[in-house]
Amino acid sequence: TLLPGARLIGATLSSAEFKNRYGLLVLAINRGGKPISQKLSRLSLRLGDVLLLQGTPENVKALEQGNLFSIFGGVDYTRLNVERAPVAAAIFALALAAATFKLAPLAIAVLAGAFLMMVSRCISPEDAYRQVDWKVLILIGALFSLGTAMDTSGTGRYLAQQLIAVAGDQPPWVVLTCFFVLTLALTQPMSNQAAAIVVIPIAIATAQAMDLNPRTFAMMIAVAASCSYLTPLEPSCLMVYGPGKYRFSDFFKVGLPLTLLIYVVAILLVPIVWPP
């Protein structure tokens, strides 16, 4: 962060010959919590600007000692274990093949692969333990508990029944849309499988009562259950939520247009491939 009184305030990176003078490369500049998108070399620096720098630790330390910047932190450089890369790739392929061809359950295959990685010294147990993001792990466990509670308490089933009471007399595409919306809402806090398991029995009963093809409803629900990126609550989204410094609203801004596009494609193609 650029400190008060620094002689770089008001100057540009080009005029200050920043790279040549300090031996550092400016990769990005953040101002007021927002990244700068214009050409960085022509941007006049201001008090409080946050710069992402690339360079040697010595040059970064010298920059801080000159009372120009307050250094928040750095990215530690770790030497890659290139010699063990073929072994790691082979273990990964072996674990994937074991799960794909049902030689072992997925959890067993992955755990066995992790064990072989440590035995073959592709990674040390200390490094493996250090890379675990415990906050994300606990949050994922809590979300599974939430999904189980919604399933066992009958909350999801109750919502589905209310939806049927409202849209049961509507055309098939309207009922399919209602089930898509319901599954989409449930799949955000629940797992994809749990959301589908909750809704599909009710959807099949509804299709039979309306003398329609249950497979059409099942496929629509399967598509909706996969659209779990409106929020970062889905486990795979959580893995990038923290490291990527994303906000909760970022997932909604990007996920909503994609979800609408998938809905349009599904509502057009599913009744054609699986006629109701």
N, C-alpha and C positions, 0 to 999 in steps of 0.2 A: 504494500500500500504506500502510495506517495505521501510523504510526511510534510507537515507545515514548514515553510522556509526552504524547502529543497529548490535548488537552482533550476531543476527541470520543469517546474511549474510554469506554464505558459509556452514552453518550448515544444518542438516536435521531435520525434525520434530521429528524423533525418537531419534536422539542424543541429541537434546535440551530438550527432555521430555516435548514437548509443551503442550500436553493435561493435564498432571499432574501439571505442573508449573503454567499455566495460567488459567486452568479450561475452556478451549475453544476447540472446535472440528473443525478441518479444513475440510470443505466439498469439496472444489475445489480450484484450483490455476490457475490463468490466467497470462500468460507471453507473452508480446509483442502482446496483443490482441487475443491470441489463448489459449484455455483451454489445460491444461496438462493432458495427458491420461495415463501416467505411474503411478506406485505406489507412492502416495504422501509422505508416511513416509520415503522413501529412496531418495527423491529428494532434491538436494542441493539448498537452497534458494538463490535468487539473488536480487540485488537492483531493485526496481520497481515492484516486483512481487505483484500481487493482490490476496489476500486470501479471500475466502468466509468462514466466521466464524459462528459457532453456540454456543451460551452461554448466560449467564445472562448479562443484561446491565451493571452491576457493573464490571464484569470481562472485558468486552469490553472497558469500560472507563478506567480501570486500565492499560490495555495494551497500550492505547493511551497516558496516562500520563507518561508512561515509555520511551517515545520517540522511541518506536520501530516501530510503525505503524501510518499512517495517516488514520483515519476512515472516509470513504466516507459517510456512512449512514447505517441505520439498518432497519430491518423489524419489524414494530410495532406488538406486540402481542395483539390480541383482543380476549376477552372471547366469546366463541360461545354461542348463545342463544338456548341451547339445548331444553329448556322447550317448546319453540314455534315451534320446528321442525315439529311435527305432523301436526300442524295447517298450516304451510307453505307448507308442502307436499300435504295436502288436497286441499289448494287453487290452487296450481300448477296443480294438476290432474283435478280439476273442470274447470279451464280455458282451459286446453288442450282438455277436453271432449266437452266443449261448441263450440270450434272451429272445432273439428273433426266431430261432428254430425251436424254442421251448425246451431247450436242454436243461434250463434252470429258470426259476422265477426271476423276474427283473430285479427285485431287491437283492436276491442272493447273488446274481451275476454281477451287479454293480459293487456290492460289498466285497466279493471275491476279487474283483478287479482292483479295488482300492487297496486291499491287502497285498496283492502281488506288486502293486506300484511301490509300496514301502519296502517289501522284502527285496525287490530288485534294485532298491536305492534310486529309483526315479525321483522320489521325493522323501524327505525325512518325516517321521511322525510329528516332530516339532513344527515344521513348515505347514504340514497338513492341518494341524490343530490351529495354527495361527491364522489360516485363511478362512476359517469358519466364521461367518457373520452371525453371531448368536442372537442378535436382535431380530434379524429376519427369521431365524429358525424358530424362535419363540412365537413370533407373530403368525407364522404359518400354522403352528400347532394350535394357536388360539382360533384361527379361522376354521380349521377342521372341526374344532369343538363347536363353533357357531353353526356350521353346516349340519353336524350331527344333531344339535339341539332343534334346529328347524325341521329336520326330518322326523325325529322321534316324537316331538311335541305336536306334530300335525299342522304346523303353521303353513308350510308350503302346500299341503293338500287342501287346507281350508281356503287359501287364496285361489287355487285352481277351481274349486267348486263354485266360488263366488263369480269367477270369470265365466264359467259355463252358464250360470243362471242369467247373466246379463246378455251374453252373445250366442246362446244356444239356438235361437231362431233365425240367425243371420246367414247370409250366403257362406259357402265353404271358405272363400278366401278371407273373409272377415274373421271367422273362427280361427283359421290358421294364423292370422296376424295377431290375434289375442294371445294365442299360445306362444307365439314367438316373443311377444313383449313380456309375458309372464316368465318364460324360461330365461330371457335376457336379464330380467331383474333378479332372479334367484341365483343365476350363475356368477354374479359379481361377488357376493360374500361366500357362496358355497363353491365346492369343486364342480367341474363340468359334469362328472359322472353323477354326483349327488343331485344336481339340479334336474338332469334328465330322468333319473330314477323317480324323483318326486312327481314330475309332470306327466311322464309317458303313460302310466296306468290310467290317469284321469282322461288323458287325450284319447286313448284307445277306447275307453268306455263311451266317450262322447261321440267318436266316429261311428261306433257300432249303433248307438242310439239314433244317429242321423243317417244311418245306412250309407256310410262313406267308407273309403279305403283307410284302414288304420295305419298302413305303411306311409301314406302321405303325411299324416300328422307326426309320425315317429321321425321321419326324415327332417321335417321342418324344425322339430324340437332339437334334433341332433345338431343342426346347423346353428340354431340360436344358442345352444349350450356352449358352443365353441367361441362365441363372441364375448369373451370375458376380459376385454381390455378397455372397458369404459372407466374403470377404476384400477388403482394399483394393488387391489386386494388379492388378485389372483397370484399364486406362488411364483410363476415365471415372471410376472411383472414386478413383483417385490424384489427379485434378484437384481434388477437394474434401477429400481426406484431410488435407493440410497446412493450407490456409486455414481449414478448419472446426475445426481442433484436435481431430479425432476420434482415438480410440484404435482399435487393431487389433480389440479385442473388440467395439467398437460395431457394426461391420459384421456380425459373427457373431450378435449379439443380435437385431438387426433383420432380417438376411437369412435366418436359419434358419426363423422362422415363415413368412415369405413364400415361401421355397423349398418348405416342406412343403405350403403351400396350393396352390402351382402344381403340385406333384407329384400331389396328390389330384385336382385338376381334370383334369390331363393323363391320368392313368391311367384316369379315368372316360370322358373324351370322345374321346381319340385312338382307342381301339378301336371306338368307335361311328361316328365320321366316316370312319375308315380301318380297316375290319374286318380282323383278322388272318387 
